[in-house]
Amino acid sequence: MSQLSLYELPVWEDFEQRVVEVVAQGLNALATATRLPLQEDFISRELHKCCREANHRLRRRGRGVEYILAQLTNQPLPDDEYRAKRLQKRPDLACGYHDDSLPDEAFEEADYLYTIECKRLGAASSATWVFNRNYVEYGIARFEHPDWGYAEGSSSGMMVGFMQTMEPDAILAEVNSHISPFPMLSLTESGWLLKALTVLNAQSFDRRVRLSPFTLNHFWIDLRHCEFFEVPDPMKKRRKQRKREQAKQSKPRQPKKNA
């Protein structure tokens, strides 16, 4: 069976459906895990692996996408300044698409990335680091703010939510308490699927980057049954050691007692 080529992709909508199929299968595979890393970056890496496996399987059946990449920086658009802030930003996952139907002179408009941002959901890890608020402020907002410019030049993108703790209804309510100025999130008629993927209704909103209005899909996966382990940060250990040494050096010396 022939492999899918970028040049055989018809339109953005068809490409998006291929992305949705890959990510949905990848997320449901991730949900079968019993032990996962705690941190967001490392869960996203596990999802990337699951999506690559799903994509390989789908491509053998003439589906799938050309590639799916992790932590790829936003790619330059024709009107980007050389030091545009958005070019330094790294969405969690991205799939590529080339529109071969455009004329030669429009080659700069022919390449697109389907952008996927992942966020943890559940109980806050501290008073200042609230996952369900972060989903909006450090997730959804990055598709609207010019300094981040996620999915700029594309008509749609995706948010993935990793539900680690709390009841799904409580998570949704808390996310919606921080959702303004974006539209409220809502469940489809299918409701919550435990230990599996729940697809919420898509959002549509205006934004300060093109294209606008923009459609944002929301895929939430229930991982609350998993055992989570923290991946140690060697730099964090070194920083603590350095602080201890600095504190020791800055301690005033006690005068020696006379013999």
C-alpha positions in Angstrom: 0.0 0.0 0.0 1.4 3.4 -0.9 2.5 5.7 1.8 0.8 9.1 2.4 2.7 12.0 0.8 2.3 15.6 1.8 1.5 16.3 -1.8 -1.5 14.0 -1.6 -3.1 15.9 1.3 -6.1 17.7 -0.1 -7.1 20.5 2.3 -6.5 21.6 5.8 -9.7 20.0 7.1 -8.7 16.6 5.9 -5.2 17.1 7.4 -6.8 18.0 10.7 -8.9 14.9 10.7 -5.7 12.8 10.2 -4.1 14.7 13.1 -7.2 14.1 15.3 -7.1 10.4 14.5 -3.4 10.1 15.4 -3.7 12.0 18.6 -6.9 10.2 19.7 -5.2 6.8 19.3 -2.1 8.0 21.0 -4.0 9.4 24.0 -6.0 6.2 24.4 -2.8 4.2 24.3 -1.3 6.5 26.9 -4.4 5.9 29.1 -3.5 2.2 29.3 -0.3 3.0 31.2 -0.2 2.3 34.9 2.9 4.3 35.7 3.8 7.7 34.2 6.1 10.6 35.0 4.6 13.4 37.0 5.9 16.4 35.1 4.1 17.8 32.1 7.1 17.7 29.7 7.8 14.0 30.3 4.1 13.0 30.0 4.1 14.9 26.7 7.1 12.9 25.7 5.3 9.7 26.5 2.3 10.9 24.4 4.7 11.7 21.5 5.9 8.2 21.6 2.3 6.8 21.6 1.4 9.1 18.7 4.4 8.0 16.7 3.4 4.4 17.1 -0.2 5.2 16.2 0.9 7.2 13.2 3.1 4.4 11.9 0.2 2.0 12.1 -2.2 4.4 10.4 0.2 5.3 7.6 0.4 1.6 6.7 -3.3 1.9 6.0 -3.0 5.1 4.0 -3.9 7.4 6.9 -1.8 9.2 9.4 0.3 12.3 8.9 3.7 12.9 7.4 5.4 13.5 10.8 4.7 14.5 14.4 7.4 16.4 16.3 8.0 17.3 19.9 9.1 20.7 21.3 9.5 22.2 17.9 9.8 26.0 17.9 7.2 28.1 16.0 8.3 28.3 12.4 8.9 31.6 10.7 6.1 33.2 8.6 6.7 35.6 5.8 5.8 38.7 7.9 7.7 37.7 11.0 10.4 40.0 12.3 13.9 38.5 12.6 13.7 38.6 16.4 10.0 37.9 16.8 9.2 36.6 20.2 7.0 33.8 18.9 9.9 32.2 17.1 11.5 31.4 20.5 8.4 29.5 21.8 8.0 25.7 21.8 4.6 24.1 21.7 4.6 20.6 22.9 3.7 18.8 19.7 3.4 19.8 16.0 2.3 18.0 12.8 3.4 19.3 9.4 1.4 19.9 6.2 2.4 21.3 2.8 -0.3 22.7 0.5 0.9 21.8 -3.0 -2.2 23.4 -4.6 -0.8 26.9 -4.2 1.0 28.6 -7.1 4.8 28.9 -7.2 4.9 32.5 -6.1 2.9 31.5 -2.9 5.5 29.0 -1.7 5.9 30.9 1.6 2.3 30.3 2.4 2.2 26.6 1.6 3.8 25.2 4.8 1.7 24.8 7.9 2.1 23.3 11.3 -0.8 21.9 13.3 0.0 23.0 16.9 -0.8 20.9 20.0 -0.2 22.2 23.5 -0.4 19.9 26.6 -1.2 20.8 30.2 -1.7 19.0 33.5 -5.2 19.2 35.1 -6.2 18.6 38.7 -5.3 19.8 42.2 -2.9 22.7 42.4 0.7 21.8 43.3 1.0 25.0 45.3 -0.8 28.3 46.0 0.9 29.9 43.0 1.0 27.0 40.6 -2.7 26.2 39.8 -2.9 23.6 37.0 -6.5 24.3 36.0 -5.8 28.1 35.8 -2.6 27.4 33.9 -4.6 25.5 31.3 -6.1 28.9 30.3 -3.3 31.3 31.1 -0.4 29.3 29.8 -2.3 27.1 27.3 -5.4 28.6 25.5 -4.0 32.2 25.8 -0.8 31.2 23.9 -3.0 30.6 20.8 -4.2 34.2 21.0 -1.3 36.3 22.3 1.1 37.7 19.6 4.2 37.1 21.7 3.4 33.3 21.7 1.6 33.0 18.4 0.8 29.3 18.6 -0.8 28.1 15.3 -0.4 31.5 13.7 -1.3 31.2 10.0 -3.5 28.1 10.8 -7.3 28.1 11.3 -7.3 25.5 14.1 -5.2 23.8 16.8 -5.5 21.6 19.8 -5.2 21.6 23.6 -4.5 18.3 25.4 -5.4 18.0 29.1 -3.8 15.4 31.4 -6.3 14.8 34.2 -4.1 13.5 37.1 -6.3 14.3 40.2 -9.8 15.6 41.1 -13.2 14.7 39.6 -13.6 15.7 35.9 -16.6 17.9 36.6 -14.7 19.8 39.2 -11.7 20.3 36.9 -14.0 21.6 34.1 -15.7 24.0 36.6 -12.4 25.4 37.8 -11.0 25.8 34.3 -14.2 27.7 33.3 -13.8 29.9 36.4 -10.6 31.3 34.8 -11.7 31.0 31.1 -12.6 34.7 30.5 -12.1 36.3 27.9 -12.4 33.0 26.0 -15.7 31.0 25.5 -16.7 28.5 28.2 -15.7 24.9 27.7 -18.4 22.3 27.6 -18.9 18.5 27.4 -20.4 16.8 24.4 -23.4 14.6 24.8 -21.1 11.6 25.2 -20.0 12.9 28.6 -16.9 11.8 30.5 -15.1 8.6 29.5 -13.1 7.2 32.4 -9.6 5.9 31.8 -10.0 7.1 28.2 -10.2 10.2 26.0 -13.0 12.7 26.4 -13.4 15.2 23.5 -14.9 18.5 24.6 -16.8 20.8 22.4 -14.4 23.0 20.3 -13.9 26.7 21.1 -14.0 29.4 18.5 -12.7 32.9 19.2 -11.1 36.0 17.6 -7.4 36.5 18.2 -4.7 39.1 17.5 -2.8 36.8 15.1 -3.9 35.3 11.8 -6.0 33.4 11.1 -9.1 34.7 13.0 -11.6 33.5 14.1 -9.7 30.5 15.3 -11.0 27.0 16.4 -9.3 25.3 19.3 -10.1 21.6 20.0 -9.8 20.2 23.5 -8.9 16.5 24.2 -8.8 15.5 27.9 -7.4 12.2 28.9 -8.2 10.5 32.3 -4.9 9.4 33.9 -6.1 9.4 37.5 -5.6 5.7 37.8 -1.9 6.0 37.1 1.0 5.9 39.6 3.0 9.1 39.0 6.8 9.3 39.7 8.8 12.5 39.7 11.8 12.6 37.3 14.7 14.1 39.3 16.3 17.3 38.1 20.1 17.0 38.5 20.4 20.8 38.1 18.0 21.3 41.0 20.2 19.1 43.3 23.2 21.1 42.2 21.5 24.4 42.9 20.6 23.2 46.4 24.1 22.1 47.0 25.4 25.5 45.8 23.1 27.4 48.1 24.2 25.3 51.1 27.8 26.0 50.3 27.1 29.7 49.9 25.2 29.8 53.2 28.1 28.1 54.9 30.7 30.5 53.5 28.6 33.6 54.5 28.2 32.4 58.1 30.1 34.7 60.4 33.1 32.9 62.0 33.0 32.5 65.7 36.1 33.9 67.6 38.4 31.3 69.0 38.2 30.9 72.8 41.4 31.5 74.7 43.1 28.4 75.8 
